[in-house]
């Protein structure tokens, strides 16, 4: 990323453009441009927004945005491929657990493919009782009619 940052900074200074001018022309926040030229991508929360800024800034400086994005993608692949898989799995589990805890706190029932939704047993017992009662009454009526 430092290579891209230096490239942007050198191109901009060679063109005689200040960061303030570039920020005003591209509508990219000044702080974001400073971070891009310092290579501080860790300060960006949204990687897609950063890519959008890189494309806009490279086009503004008259550079090939495709090459810049390719270099950025290579850097990100190299950077993320060094993160151990166990750390990624642990982070995913922690995120899922946090989401479950938040839904429980909000009073929303947690539905997962691993848990069967609990059936309302009192409803099914009530229905069964009604059916048995109706059958019993029908049998008694039939018996009474045969007796007459």
C-alpha positions in Angstrom: 0.0 0.0 0.0 2.9 2.3 0.6 3.8 2.0 -3.0 0.4 3.2 -4.1 0.5 6.0 -1.4 3.8 7.3 -2.7 2.7 7.1 -6.3 -0.4 9.2 -5.5 1.6 11.7 -3.5 4.3 12.1 -6.1 1.8 12.4 -9.0 -0.2 15.0 -7.1 2.9 17.1 -6.1 4.3 16.8 -9.6 1.1 18.2 -10.9 1.2 21.1 -8.4 -2.1 20.2 -6.8 -2.5 20.7 -3.1 -4.4 18.1 -1.0 -7.1 20.8 -0.3 -7.6 21.3 -4.0 -7.8 17.6 -4.7 -10.3 17.1 -1.8 -12.5 19.9 -3.2 -12.4 18.7 -6.8 -12.9 15.0 -6.0 -15.3 15.5 -3.0 -13.2 13.1 -1.1 -12.7 14.2 2.5 -9.3 15.8 3.2 -8.6 13.4 6.0 -9.3 10.4 3.7 -6.8 11.8 1.1 -4.2 12.3 3.8 -4.6 8.7 5.0 -4.5 7.4 1.5 -1.2 9.2 0.8 0.2 8.0 4.1 -0.8 4.4 3.3 -2.9 4.2 6.4 -5.7 1.9 5.2 -6.3 0.6 8.7 -8.1 3.8 9.5 -10.8 3.0 6.9 -13.8 1.1 8.3 -15.2 0.4 4.8 -12.9 -1.2 2.3 -15.3 -0.6 -0.5 -15.4 3.1 0.2 -11.6 3.1 0.2 -11.7 1.4 -3.2 -14.1 4.0 -4.5 -11.8 6.8 -3.2 -8.8 5.1 -4.9 -10.6 4.9 -8.2 -11.8 8.5 -8.0 -8.4 9.8 -6.9 -6.5 7.9 -9.6 -8.8 9.2 -12.3 -8.5 12.7 -11.0 -4.7 12.4 -11.2 -5.0 11.1 -14.8 -3.8 7.6 -13.8 -5.1 4.2 -14.8 -7.6 3.3 -12.0 -7.6 -0.4 -13.1 -3.9 -0.8 -12.4 -4.2 1.0 -9.1 -7.1 -1.3 -8.0 -5.2 -4.4 -9.2 -2.2 -3.3 -7.0 -4.5 -2.7 -4.1 -6.2 -6.0 -4.5 -2.9 -7.8 -4.6 -1.8 -6.0 -1.4 -5.1 -6.9 0.3 -4.8 -10.5 -0.8 -1.3 -10.8 0.5 -2.2 -9.0 3.8 -5.4 -11.1 4.5 -3.8 -14.4 3.4 -1.4 -14.0 6.3 -4.2 -14.0 8.9 -4.4 -17.5 10.5 -7.6 -19.4 9.7 -8.2 -20.1 13.4 -8.3 -16.3 14.1 -10.8 -15.8 11.3 -13.0 -18.7 12.6 -12.8 -17.3 16.1 -13.8 -13.8 15.0 -16.8 -15.2 13.0 -17.9 -17.2 16.1 -17.6 -14.2 18.3 -19.6 -12.1 15.9 -22.4 -14.7 15.6 -22.5 -15.1 19.4 -22.8 -11.3 19.8 -25.6 -11.2 17.3 -27.5 -13.9 19.2 -27.1 -12.1 22.5 -28.3 -8.9 21.0 -31.5 -10.6 19.6 -32.1 -12.2 22.9 -31.8 -8.8 24.7 -34.3 -7.3 22.2 -36.8 -10.1 23.0 -36.7 -11.6 19.5 -36.7 -15.4 19.5 -33.5 -17.0 18.2 -34.2 -19.2 15.2 -31.4 -21.4 13.9 -31.4 -24.5 11.7 -30.0 -26.5 14.7 -33.0 -25.8 17.0 -36.5 -27.0 16.2 -39.0 -24.4 17.1 -40.9 -25.5 20.2 -44.5 -26.4 19.4 -47.2 -25.1 21.6 -48.1 -28.3 23.4 -51.1 -26.9 25.2 -52.7 -26.1 21.8 -52.2 -29.6 20.5 -53.6 -31.1 23.7 -56.6 -28.9 23.5 -57.3 -29.9 19.9 -56.9 -33.6 20.8 -59.3 -33.3 23.7 -61.9 -31.6 21.5 -61.7 -34.3 18.9 -62.0 -37.1 21.5 -65.0 -35.4 23.1 -66.8 -35.0 19.8 -66.1 -38.7 18.9 -67.4 -39.7 22.4 -70.6 -37.7 21.9 -71.1 -39.1 18.4 -70.8 -42.6 19.7 -73.3 -42.0 22.5 -75.8 -40.4 20.1 -75.5 -43.4 17.7 -76.0 -45.8 20.6 -79.1 -43.8 21.8 -80.6 -43.8 18.3 -80.1 -47.6 17.9 -81.9 -48.1 21.3 -85.0 -46.2 20.2 
